[in-house]
Amino acid sequence: MKSKRNQRSNFNFRDFIFTYGFVIVLVFVVVFFAITANNFFTFTAANTVLHAAAPLFIISAGLAFVIMTANIDISVGSIAFLSSAIGALMISRLNIPVPIAALCILIAGSLMGAINGFIVVKLKVNPMIATLGTLLAFRGIGLQLTNSMVVGIPRNIQHFGNAKLGPVYLDVVISLIVLVIMLIIHTRTKFGRQVMAIGNDKSTAEKLGVKVNRVSFIAFVVSGFMAGLGSIIMTLQIGGVAPTSGTGYEFSAIAILVIGGVSLFGGEGTIIPGIILGGITLAVIETGLNYIGASVYVYPFVRGGIIFISMFADALKAQVKPRVKLIDDDQSQLEVCQEKN
Amino acid sequence: MSVPYLQMENISKSFPGVQALKDVTFDASEGEILALIGANGAGKSTLMNVLGGNITPDSGRIIINGQEVQITSPLDANEFGIAFVHQEMAMLPTMSIADTMFISNYPTKNGLIDYDLVTKKCTEVLKRLGCNYDPKTIVRNIGPGSQQLVEIGRALLSDPMIVIFDEPTSSLSASEKAHLFKVIRSLKEEGKVIIFISHMLDEIFDLCDRVMVLRNGENVGGGKIKELTYLYIVRLMIGRKEIDHYYDKQLHKGGEPILKVENITRRGIIEDISFTLKQGEVVGLWGQLGSGRTEVARAIVGLDNIDNGTIYVRKNGNFEKIKPLEAKKHMGMITENRREEGLLLPASVKHNMSLANLKNLLKPYTPVINQKLERKETKKYIDRLEIVVSSLDQKVETLSGGNQQKVIIGRWLQRNPNIFIMDEPTRGLDVGAKADIRNIIAELAEEGAAILFISSEIEELMSASDRYLVMKRGRIAAKMDPNATKEDLMAAAAGAQEESFA
C-alpha cells in the first residue's frame, strides 16, 4: 500500500498536463504539417530545424535560471548581438585568433549579465524594466561599434557553423551537450537548487539560509554567459554579425521556456526535457509555416500568438494550482504512520 | 538529572520603548516537555529568540549542560544543539521533501550534491517521525500536517538536544496534531529538552510536563502541569479578574430561520451541504482542518463557485433564492486569515472599516464620499466594539491582531447584515482578545443576527455555539444539539469508519 501511495503522489496527472500541455500541442502541430506540407517528416527537415534552433537552445538554458528565480532578462538577444559584434570585429579587424575572440565573447556576455544582475539585485530595479533598458543600450553599443553594417568573418572559420558530425550538425551536438551540463547544474548543484528555492518564495529561501541576492545575481551572469555562448554559434552560422542579429531572441527564448513548462512565476520547470520540447515545438511551427509557404508576415503573428497562449496557460496554471488539493491525502498518510507506531 | 540541562538566568532585554523581558529565569531538563505560555506580546518569542541566537539579551546567563555559553547567532545556537521549529513553515512547494530540508546545507561530493546521502539522511529522519514518505515527494502534494513533520525533520537533522516548538499546531487538524504530539513525546523519550510554545491550554495539559507562564516579559509562575488548573493558568496569563465566564456559556434561543442552504456542492471539495440558520443563534461548524469547513463558508458567501445547490435568504418574511454573487449583500464574512484576505494593511482604520459600505456613504446623487459621515459611522463602531486606536487614520498594520479582527467585524456591522459567517475569527489572538471577540459574537446573536462560527479550538467553539454542524471529508457528518459533549464532536469529526471520497 505504501509504494502505491508514493507512486500516486509522484505522478500527478494534472501536474503533467499543466507542465507538458504543449507537448500535446506539438503532436498536433506535427500532424498538421505532416498532412499539409510534403516531405515534412524527413531527416533532413528535422536536422535543419534543430540546426536553426541550436543557438536558441543555449540562450534559453541560461535564461531559464533567471526565470526560475522569478526574475526576467529580456536583454539576452542584445547580449548575443553585442558579444557577437565584439567577437566578429576582433577577428576581422584586429586579426585576433579565434579562440581568444571566443573567450572574449563569453567574458563580454558574462559582464553584460553582471550589469543586469547589478541593476536588478543591488539597485532593486524591476527586472523587466532594467533589462528592457539594457536591451536597448547593448544593441545601441553594438550598432555603434559595427556602424550598423554587416561584419563578416573569414571563410575558413565560417564553415564551422555548418559543419556536420556524421549526419547531424555539429552545433546541434554542442547545444545538446550544453543542455546536459545545464541540467546537471540545475538538478545537482547547490546553486541550481537554490535558484528553484528563490523562485518558490524569496523570503522563505532567505529564512532557510539561501543567499538570495548572491544566487539571483549569479543567475543573471549565467544568463549573460550563455547568451554569449549562443552568440558564438549564431556568428558561425551566419558567418558574421548583422545589425539584426539576435533580434527577437528574447521572446523566442521566453516562448521556448514557457512552452517547455518553465513558469514565469518562478520555481518551476526543467532544463531537459523542458527546453528541448519547447524548442522543438517552436522550431517545428516556424519551419512548418515555411514549408506550407505561408507569407512572411504571418510569422511574427504566429509567434506572438504562441507566446501569448503559452503565457496565458502559465498564468492559468498559477491560478489553478493552489486549488489542487487532496482532502484526504495527508489524513491517510498519517493513519499509515499511526498504524505503524 | 540533578542539574537541569538548560538554565537561563535573569535574562533581560529591552527594545526602544518596551521592556520585552525582565529578569526571566527558568530551567528545563532532559526528557521533559516545558510549556511556555503567555498572551501575545508576553515575551515568549523574544525569550526563545534569545535562546535561538536571533536576539542578544542585555543581561543574563545561559547555561547548557553545566557550562555557561554565549549564543550570538543562529549558527551558535545550532552548535550548542538548539533547534527551532518555527510557527510559519518554510516550505518550498515545487521542490522535493529532501530539497526543502537540505536547501542551504547540502552535502556535496566533487562539487555536486550527494543525493544518495541526502536521501539516506532524509529517510532516516522521516522514519524517526513515523512517516514513510519518499524524500523525492514534491512538497506541494503533501498536506500541512506532513509539511509540519518536514519542518521538524529539518530541525532534527543537526541532531539537537534542545528543540523549541513555536506554536506548531496552529495549522494542523486534530488527527495531525495527535500525530505531532506522538512525535514530540518520542523525542522526549529520547531524552531531548523540549520547549513547547502555545496559546492553547488543552494542548498544554495534554502534552506537557511543566508550564511556565510569561506576562509582560516576566515569569509570573507555573509548575507541574498535573498540579494546576485551566483557570489558574488563564489567570496567570491575563492577570485580570473578569475571566470567570471564560468557559461559561449562555444559550441563545433561535428565532425564525433566516438562511437556508440546500445541497451545496463543489466537486471534490464539499458535497451536499444543507442546513438552516435561525435568528439569534450561533451555530458552530466543527471539523478537522481540510474537512471542508472553510470551503463551506467560502461557498456560501460566494467566494468560490459552486457546482450545485441553492442558498435562500429570508427577505420580508419570505425565503428568496439568491445568486452566489449576491450573497455578500446579505452576509458579513470574516475570513480565516485576516492579514491576507480581510484587511488592506497599509490603509487606515477608517478606510478599512468603510470599505464595504461606501455606497451608503456617498453624498446624494454624486460619486463623492461624504467624509464627515464616514468618520461618524466609523467612530460609532469603533466605540461599540471598543477598538483601541490612536486615531481613525492609524494604519491597520500597526494594530494588534484582536483590534484588526474587530476592524473587520466593524466593517460588516456598518452594513448591518443579519447573517455572519466567521471562519476562525480568533486565530492567533491572545486570551483577552479572544474573549472580546466571543463577547461580540454573543452580543450580535442577542441582537438577532445568525452566526455561523468556525473554530479549531473545540473549547472555544463549544463555549460560543448553540448547536453544532460537524463536517467530515467535505460532508456534514452530524448535526448536534447543545447537549453534545466534546467527545461527541471529536468522534463525529474523526469518524470511525473509513469512507472513500466519491
HADDOCK unambig.tbl for C-alpha pairs under 7 A between the chains (distance, minus, plus):
assign (segid A and resid 6 and name CA) (segid B and resid 133 and name CA) 7.00 0.50 0.50
assign (segid A and resid 6 and name CA) (segid B and resid 134 and name CA) 6.62 0.50 0.50
assign (segid A and resid 9 and name CA) (segid B and resid 137 and name CA) 6.72 0.50 0.50
assign (segid A and resid 9 and name CA) (segid B and resid 141 and name CA) 6.37 0.50 0.50
assign (segid A and resid 10 and name CA) (segid B and resid 137 and name CA) 5.87 0.50 0.50
assign (segid A and resid 188 and name CA) (segid B and resid 112 and name CA) 5.49 0.50 0.50
assign (segid A and resid 188 and name CA) (segid B and resid 113 and name CA) 5.27 0.50 0.50
assign (segid A and resid 189 and name CA) (segid B and resid 112 and name CA) 5.06 0.50 0.50
assign (segid A and resid 189 and name CA) (segid B and resid 113 and name CA) 5.44 0.50 0.50
assign (segid A and resid 190 and name CA) (segid B and resid 106 and name CA) 6.87 0.50 0.50
assign (segid A and resid 190 and name CA) (segid B and resid 113 and name CA) 6.63 0.50 0.50
assign (segid A and resid 194 and name CA) (segid B and resid 103 and name CA) 6.54 0.50 0.50
assign (segid A and resid 197 and name CA) (segid B and resid 92 and name CA) 6.20 0.50 0.50
assign (segid A and resid 200 and name CA) (segid B and resid 92 and name CA) 5.70 0.50 0.50
assign (segid A and resid 200 and name CA) (segid B and resid 93 and name CA) 6.74 0.50 0.50
assign (segid A and resid 200 and name CA) (segid B and resid 94 and name CA) 6.80 0.50 0.50
assign (segid A and resid 204 and name CA) (segid B and resid 90 and name CA) 5.43 0.50 0.50
assign (segid A and resid 208 and name CA) (segid B and resid 104 and name CA) 6.44 0.50 0.50
assign (segid A and resid 209 and name CA) (segid B and resid 104 and name CA) 5.49 0.50 0.50
assign (segid A and resid 210 and name CA) (segid B and resid 104 and name CA) 5.64 0.50 0.50
assign (segid A and resid 267 and name CA) (segid B and resid 94 and name CA) 6.42 0.50 0.50
assign (segid A and resid 268 and name CA) (segid B and resid 94 and name CA) 6.42 0.50 0.50
assign (segid A and resid 327 and name CA) (segid B and resid 290 and name CA) 5.70 0.50 0.50
assign (segid A and resid 327 and name CA) (segid B and resid 291 and name CA) 6.98 0.50 0.50
assign (segid A and resid 327 and name CA) (segid B and resid 473 and name CA) 6.82 0.50 0.50
assign (segid A and resid 329 and name CA) (segid B and resid 142 and name CA) 6.83 0.50 0.50
assign (segid A and resid 329 and name CA) (segid B and resid 143 and name CA) 6.61 0.50 0.50
assign (segid A and resid 330 and name CA) (segid B and resid 142 and name CA) 6.08 0.50 0.50
assign (segid A and resid 330 and name CA) (segid B and resid 143 and name CA) 4.98 0.50 0.50
assign (segid A and resid 330 and name CA) (segid B and resid 145 and name CA) 6.84 0.50 0.50
assign (segid A and resid 330 and name CA) (segid B and resid 146 and name CA) 6.45 0.50 0.50
assign (segid A and resid 334 and name CA) (segid B and resid 176 and name CA) 6.98 0.50 0.50
assign (segid A and resid 337 and name CA) (segid B and resid 130 and name CA) 5.42 0.50 0.50
assign (segid A and resid 337 and name CA) (segid B and resid 131 and name CA) 5.44 0.50 0.50
assign (segid A and resid 341 and name CA) (segid B and resid 130 and name CA) 7.00 0.50 0.50
